[in-house]
Amino acid sequence: MEKGSNLEFLRQKYQLEKSPEVDRAVERKASRQKERVRNVPADRIQAYLDRLDIIFNPPKLEGHKSFDRKVRNVSMMKCFMHEALIVKPNVATDEYLVHQQKQARALGHGDTEIPEYIREQIARAVESIAGGSDIGDELQGLENEQKQMAEEIVAKMDDQERSLDKWIDYLATDDAQTAYPDWFRYWAMRSVTGLSSFDKDEKRFPSRDAATMNPFPELDQAVLGKVRDAVEHDRIYKERLAAAQEEVRRAEKKHNRERQLAIASRIDEAKRQNPDIPVNRERIIAELDMVPFDPSAFEVAAPTPEQQIEPAVQEALDAKDFARLYALEFAKLIPTSETLLHNTAGQWVKYNQGSEPTELVQSIERHKTGWCTAGEEVARSQFSRGDFYVYYSQDEIGANAIPRAAIRMEGDKIAEVRGIAPDQNLDPHIAPVVGAKMKEFPDGIAYEKKAADMRMLTLIEQRTVAGRPLTKQDLLFIYEINAPIEGFGYNKDPRITELRGARNPEEDMLVVFECDENQIAHSVDQINESTKAYVGKLEPGIFDRLPDGVEHVYTAFPEGKIRRQSIEIGGKDVIELKGLLEQNGDRFDHVNWMMDHDDFKYSLREKDSKQPDWKKWKIKSPEEAMLIRLRVEDLGFPSGATTDQIYTRAEELGLELCPPEVGLNFVCNTLTSR
């Protein structure tokens, strides 16, 4: 290991000799090694670098061949640096969710709000996973979208750890210690810990802070070597320049001394030759100065005024700016990505559920995909839930090696589709390839629906701008009467609200409900035999007053639709209900636990005052129950309500709580109808 060749570099850059860590290293060397360190900057700095060298290259323990102290020390150093430098889980969660909101707005989805309880659920899961909990266990209770968010946050943190570890591991290798002197390795590592990943647009490595989500700079050994060469050449050049300048200074000083001696000699000679004539000192000096100073006469080469390098590089060298030097070299390695994106020839590769993710991770980690699957633990978690497909297009030599798109499965269903464009969107060139692949999956049609919905929304927007009337089908779509409008964003497309806001709902209701204005009741008193729709507050007795043929009931149009559904209940005991659930593929253990509870069994039976043992009561006879699906807001509580308030209001409307078996029958009916 090269030592002490450029310690002045660290003194000028950091004033390192005055730092607390150097103080501790000097004290440690004096107390443990009984070696006094001179109180000069170079010696103090070297004592600190020696201390780091002992950490990364500890002496081997005799008799403990199986114990590698270097591996342990490097691992401990990583833990220390992770704790100090990796973004904290709560900060990462907040930054990620804020970024998602900004992206949604930038993509035209308007301002979005993420409920606080979702934020807290994600934050807790991320913190637990970061603390070492199993990612599968922590994500088990979350919805798929929340799982995806948590996985991506964890992946961001993993990316930071992995990118930092690459620098630590490499700079601790024997090869690095041979290639780079200790002062250079310290400078590189200290610089990297304060930098973020490469900004392609600005061609620089931005500074990082406690809220930075991006990884640390990508390690490229060739680039690092070029930086080392540039710094070393600059050091040698400046040392030679300084030495040459010092030689010139000395030569000029010698020249001046000789000049003074020559002047004195001439004056003495003139006085001896003509003692009575005054000596013309100025003429003598002028004659001598006709011969200018020439360094070559003293065997000193005049120094070159500057190196033949780029001004930007020289500025970075003068400032000892690692980030800028590394970026200037790194930028030269970035390929012309658009050229590669135009070539979509390649192949799909399937990674089977339950397989080891190493091959996939290695195939994408050197590419800037942005996929959280680049993290091995996240990939393993995703592989446990389904297959994974990646499309690789051809690289410069024709090999299928550039990851362009990914399809992640949850069981036999598509969980997400991702590309390598900003925010993992599909780049425009690869979209047809992905579209063709989607047709192979049973639920690929769901993605077709999203695309169709967006096309329909655009057509309606164009018709509205052109002032053309909308048809009933247009209104059914824009008011989401039959189905919600689906898009590719995290929230509703803001155009839906904008288009609705430009219309008159009272007039549109007549088209949607296919009725006259007097056939829409807005209060219980207005309900009559000709009523075809009700749009208004829920009042006591409303459900008894509505004619059987009334299909449309709203507390507000169109968002306050009251859904009614009849269902048969009764006539089955626990054994029959369990059989029905098993027949429909039930896999929920807690449902069986509920049915085994005495309170549930009690609810299935007809009360018999003559029989004290309720277990001998008869099973209730089958009957039809009308289910009313309500929101808390529909009940007149726009800001929320307590359970007691909800129960009281439901009773006022003539509604009863659903018996325990209703949920089971509802689930079975829903599964059967699919």
N, C-alpha and C positions, 0 to 999 in steps of 0.2 A: 504494500500500500504506500502510495506517494504521500509524503507529509511535508507540511511547511512550505510548499512552493509558492503559495499565493495567499498567505494569511492576511496580508494587508488588504486584500479584496474584501474579506469579511469585516475587517475593522472599519473600512471606509463605508461599506454598505449598511452595517447594522450597529456600529460601535459595540460589537459583541463582547469585547473584553470588559465592558462595564455592566454586563447583564447578571442577574441573580443566578442563573444556571451556571455561568462560568465561575462565579464566586464559590458555588457549592462544589464544582469539580476541582477547583484549586484546593479548597479545604480538605476534600476527600483524599486527594493525592498526598497532601502533607500528613494527614492523620493515619491513613492506611498503608501507604507505600513509603512513608518516611522520606518523601522527596520534596524538597522545597522548590517552589515555582517562582522564578524571578518575576518581579512586578513590572513586566513590560508587556505590551499588548500581544505580541506574537506568541510569547510563552504561555500567557494566560489562555489565549484562544486554543492553542495546541493542546493544553491540558484538558479542555472541554471536549475537543474532537477525539482525544485519546480515550476519554471516558465513554463516548458513544461507540468507539471501536470495541471496547471491552464488552459492551452490551451486545453488539451484533457478532462479535467474534470472541466469545468467552473461552478461557482455557478449559480443556476437557477434564472431566473428573476421572481420576484414576479408579479403576475397578467398577465403573458404571458405564460400560460400553453401550448399553441399551438406552441410556438417557442422554438426549441431545439438548444441551443447555441453550444452544443457539435457537433451536426451534421454539423452546419455551420462552426465551427472551423476546424473540420476534413476535410471538403470539401475545405476550403481555404488552408489548409496545403497541400492537394493533388495538388491543382493548382500550388502552389509554387514549390513543388517538381517535378511536371511534367515539368514545365518550365526549371528547373535547370538540370534535369537528363534524360529526354526522348530525344532520338536522334532527331535532327532537320529534318524537311521534306526534305530540299535540300541535306543534308548529307545522309539521309536514301535512297533517290533516287539514288545518285551516288554509294553508297556502294552496293545497291541491283543490279544495272546494271553491275557493275564490277564483282560481284559474279556470275551473270548469264553468263558473258563472260568466266570466269574461269571454270565454270561448263561445258559450251559448249566445251571448249578445252579438259577438263578432260574426257569427254564422247566421244571424237574423232571427234568433229565437227569442229576442227580447230580454227584459230583466227577469231573472229567475230567483226564486227563494228556496233554499234547502232547509227543511224543518229542523229545528234544534235537536229533536230527539234522534233524527237520523244522523246528524253530525256527531252526537254523543256516542251513538252505537258504533259508528265507524271508528271514532277516535279511541274508544275502549278496545276494540278489536286490534287496531294497529299497535297500540301500546303493549297489549298482551303478547302479540306476535314478536314485536321488537324485543320484548323481555325474555323471549325464549319459548313461549307457548307454541303448541302445534298449530300451524296455520289452518289445517283442516278442521280442528276442533273449534277454533275461535270463529271461523266463518260459518259454522254449521247453522246457526240460528238466524243468519241474515238473508234478506232477499237477494236474488241474483244480481240486481243492479248495485246493491250495497256491497256484495261480495266483490264485484268487479272494482268498485272504487277502492275498497280496502286493499285488494290485491295490487292495484296500481300504485297506491301510496307506499305499501311495503316494498314494491319493486323499485320505486324511486330511492328509498333508503338503502335497499340492497345494492343498487347501482352505485351509490356513493361509496359504500363500504368496499365494493369490489374494485372500483376505479382507484380508490386510495390504497387498497392492499396491493395492487399491481405495482405501484411505485415503491412501497415498503419492501415487498418481496424482491423486486429486481435490484434495488440499491443495496440490499443486504447480501446479494450473491457474490461469490468469489470473482466472477467475471466483471461485475460492476466495480468492485473494489480494485480490480486490476486496471480497468479502463479509465476510471475517474478518481482523482485525488480526493481526500477526505473533505477538503474545503468546498469542492464543487458539489459533492453529494449532499452536503449540508445545505448549500445554497439552493440546489434544485428542489430538495424535499421541503424546505421552509417556504419556498416560493409557491410550489404546487398546492400546499395546504390552504393558500389564500386565493386560489383561482377556481373558476367554474369551467364547464366544458366549452368547446370551441364555438364561437359565433361565426357561422359561415358568411353572413352578410357583411359584418364589420371586420372579419378576419382577425379576430383577437380572442383572448381568453379573459372574460370579464372577472372582476373581483367577486368573491363570495362573502356572504355574511351568514348569520345564524338562521336566516329564513330561506337560503338558497336551496332549491330542489334539484338542480342539475348535478350530474356527477362531477368529479374532479377531472382535470385535463386527461385526455387519452394519452397513455404512454406509448411513445414510438421511439424505439432505441436508436434508429437511424437519425431521427431528428435530434435526439438528446446528444448523440455523438457530434452532430454538426454544431450544436450550440457550444459544446465543450471545445471543439476545434476553434470556433470563432473567438471564444474568450481567451483560449490559450495563445492563439496567434496575436490577438490584440495585446495580451500581456507581454509577450516576447517583443512585439513591435515597440510598445511603449517603453519597455525596459531598455531596448537597444537605442531608441530615440533619446531617452533620458541620458543613457551612457554617452551617446554621441554628442549630445548637447553639453554634457559635463566636460567631455574631452575638448570640445570647441571652446568652452569657457576657459578651461585651463590653458589651451593653446593661445587664446586671445590675451589672457593675463600674461603669459610668457612673452608674447609679442609686444605687449605694452611695456613690460619691464625692459626688454631689449631696446625698444624705441627710446625709452628714457635714458638708458645707458648710451645709446648712439647720439642722442641730443647733447648729453653732457660731454661726450668725447669730442664732438664737433666743436662745441664751444671752447673746450680746453685747447684744442688744436688751433682754433682761430686766434685765441689769445696769445699762444706761443709765437705764432707766425707774425702777428701785428699787434704787439702789446699796446700801442698808442691809439689804435683805431677801435672804436666801440664795436662790440659783437652784435650782428643783426640776428637776434634769436628767432624772430618770426620767419625770416628767409630760410634758416636752417631747418626749422620744423616743417615748413612747406615743402622743402626738398625731400625730407624723409617721408612725409605723408603721401608723396606721389606714388609710393609703392604700398597699395592697400593690404589689409590683412588677408592672407590666403591660408585656410586650414590645411590644404594639401602640403604646404611647405613644412608642416609639423607632423606629417603622416597621419592626419585625421580626416576621415571622409565626412563631408558635409551631410547631415541627415536629410532624408526625404521628408517633405513637409506633411504628407498625409498618406494613409493607406488607400489602395485602389479598391474600395468596397462601397456598397450602397450607402448613401447618407443615412437612411432609416436604420440600417444595421449599426452604423457607427454611433448614432445617437443612443441606441439601446445599449451598446457596449459601454459607452461613456457613463450611462445612468445605471449600469449593472442591473438592467431590467430583464430578468429571466422570462417573464410572461411575454414580453414583446419579441425577444429573440426566438423563443420557442414557437410563437405564433407565425413569425415571418418564415420560418422553415416549414412549419406544419402546413401552412396555406399552400405550399407548393405540392403537397401530397394529395390534396383534395381533387378527385377526378371530375371530369365534366359530366355530372350526374344526368343531365337531360339527355345526353347522347345515349346513355345506357337505358334510360327509362323508355325511349322510343322502341327499343327492342323488347318485345314481349314473348319471344320464343323461349320455351322452357318446359318445365314439368311440375306437376303437383306431387308432393311427397306426403304420405300419411304416417303419422306417429301414433301408434296404437295406445289406447287407454291402458294405464297400468305399467307402461314401459318406462325405462330409465330415460330422463330428459337430456342426458349429457350430449348426445349427438345433435339434438335440436339446438341446445344452448350454444354449442361450439359453432354451429353453422350460421348463427345470427349475431353472435356477440361482437364480431368485428365490424358489423354493419350498423348504421345508425337508423334502426327501425323504430325505436321508441317503444317497442313491445315490452310489456312487463314480463313476458315469458322468457326474456333473456336472463332473468334471475332464476337460478336452478331450483330454489325452494318453491318459488311461485309456480314454476313450470311443473314441478312434481305434484303440487296441489291441484293444478289444472288437469294434469294427466290422470289423476285419480278419479276425475269426474267425467272424462270423455276423451274421444280421439282428438287429434290436432292435425290440421292440414296446412301445409305451407307451399306456396308457389314460388319456385326459384326460376328466375330468368337468366339468360346467358350473360356471362361477363365478357371482358375484352378478348379472351381466348376461346370463347364458345362453350365454356363449361357452365352448367346450370348451377350457379352459386350465389346469385343475388336474390335475397328474400324480398318478395314484392307484395305478397298478401297472405293472410292467415285466416283460417276458419277454426274457431274453437267450439267444441261440442260439449254439451251437458247431457250425458247419456246419449240418446238418439236424436237430440234436438240441437239446433244451432244456438250457441250462446252469444257469439259475437263474430263480426267480420272486421278485420283490421288491415290497413295498408301502411305504406311508408311515407305518405304525404304528411304535412303538418298535422299534429294531433291524431296520427294513425288513420287518417282518411285514405281512401283509395286514390292513387294517382289516376289521372284521366286516361292514361294509356292502358292500364291493367284492368279497368272496370269491365270491359267485355269478357275478358278471360274469367273473372270472378262470376259474372252473370251466368255464363255457360255452366260453370261448376255448380252453382246454386241449384240448378234444375235437377241435380242428382240426389238432392236431399228431400225427404218427405215434407219438411216444413220450409223448404226454399220459397214456397209460394208466399209465405209471410213477408219476405223481403220484397217480393214482387208487389205485394199490396202497398207497402210503404212507398215504393217508387210510383205506383199508380195514384196513390193519394196525393202525392206531391205534384204530379202532373195535373190532376183534377183541380187542385187548389190554385195552381197557376192559371189554368183556363178560366176559372171563375173570377180570379183577380183581373184577368185581361178583359173579360166580358163586362165587369163592373166599371173598369176604367173607360171602356168604350161606350158605356151607357146603355148596354143591351140588357133586356129583362132576363131574370133567372127563372129556370123551369122548376117544377116541383122537385125533380131529382137533384137539381143544384141546391135547393133549400134543404132538402133532407140531408144532403152531404154537409153543407156548411154549418148546419145546426146540430150535426152529429146525432140525428134521431135514431138511425138504425145501427150505427157503428161509430166508434171514435175515429177521428182522423189520426193516422199514424205517420210519423216522420222518422228521420234518422238522428234527430237531436235528443237531448235529455229531457226536454220539455216541449210543450205545445208550440207549434209554429205561430208566431205572433200575428201572422196575417189572418188567422181565424178570427181573433178578437177585432182586428181592424175592419174586416169585411162585415162582421155582425154589427159593429158600431155604426156603420154607414147605412144600415137598413132600418125599416120600421117593423118591429116584431109583431105588432098588432095586425098589420096587413099580411105579413108572411104566414101567421098562424092560420089564416083562412085558406091559404093554398095548401099548407102542410096537412091540416085536419080535414080538408075538403068539405068545408061547411060555410054557412053564413055567419055574420057577426053575432046575430041573436041566438045562435046555437052554441055559443061559448059562454059558460057561466063563470062569474068571478067571485061569487059568494054562494052560500048554501041556499039563501032565499031565491036565487036566480035559477036554481036547478028545476027543470021540468022534463016532461016526456020527450021533448025535442032536443034536449041537451046532448051534444056529441063530444064536448070537451069541457074540462074544468081547469081554470088557471087562476089560482088565488090562494089565500091562506087556508090552512086546514082548520075546520071548525067542528065542534061536537056534533055528531050525527051525520057527518058528511058521507061516510062510506055506506051508511044505511040508505041515504037519500039518492045516491047516484044510480041511475038506471043501469041495468045489466049490460047494455050495449055500449056504455061509455068506455072507450079505449084509452083516451088521452086524459091523464090527470097530472097537473103540474102545480107546484107552489110558485114557480117562476119559469118562464119559457126562455131558453130551452133547458137550462141546467137543473131545474128542480123537478124532473120527472119522477113521479111516484110509480114504482113498479109493483104490480100485483100478480100473484101467482097462486093457483090452487094446488094443494098437495094432499094425498091421502095419508092419514096417520091412524094409529091404533091397529088392533088385530094381530100384533106380533109380540112374542116374548123375547127375552134376551138372546136365546139360542137362535131364533129365526133372524133377528137383526144382525147378529154376528155372521151368520151364513150369508146374508145379503151383502154385507160389507166385503166378505172374502170373495164372493162371486164377482164383485166389482173391483177387485184388486186392492183392497185396503192394506196399507202397510204402517198404520199409525198405532203404536203400542198404547199411547195415552187414551185412545178411543176405547180400546178393550178395557183399560183400567176404569174408565168412567162407567162403562156398562156393567162392570162387576160390582159397582158401588150400590149399597142397599137403597139409597135415595133414588137412584135411577130406576131400579127394579120396582120400587114403590110407585113411581109415577106412571108405570105402564098398566097399572091395575085399577079396576073399578072399585071405589070405596064400598064396603059392606059393613054397616054398623052392627050386624048380627054376628060377624066373624071377627074375633079379636086378633087372629093371626093374619096379618096382611098378605103373607106369602101364599095364603089359600084363596085370596080374592081372585075373581075372574079377570082375564085380560080385557082391556077396554075394546069395545066394538070398533070396527073401522069407521072413519068419518072423514069428510072433506074439510080441510082447513084452508082459509084464505090468508095467504101471507102478504103483508104489507111491508115493503122495503123503504125505510125512511132514513134521512140524515138528521142529525141533531138540529141543523139549521131549518129543516122542514118543519120541525116541531115548534119553531118560533124562538130558537136560541142561537142567533147568529154568532155569538161570542163564546159558545160552549155552555155546558150545564152539568150539574151533578147527577148522579144516578137517580137519586130520589126525585129530582125535578123532571127527569125524563119519564120515570114510571108514572108520576102524577099526571103529566101532560098526556101520556098515552091512554090512561084511564079516562080522561076527559073526552078524548076522541072516540071512546068506545072500543079501544083496542086492548087485547090481553097479551101477556107474555107468552112466547112460544113454549110449549111443553118440551122437556129435554130431548125427546125422540125426534122432534122436527128436524133438527140439524142433521141427524143420521139419514133420515128419509130424503131430505133435500139433497144431500151429497150423493146418495145412491141414485136418485132420479137424474141428477145432473150427469153422473158418470154413464148411466145407461143411455142417455140421449145423445152422447157424443159418438 
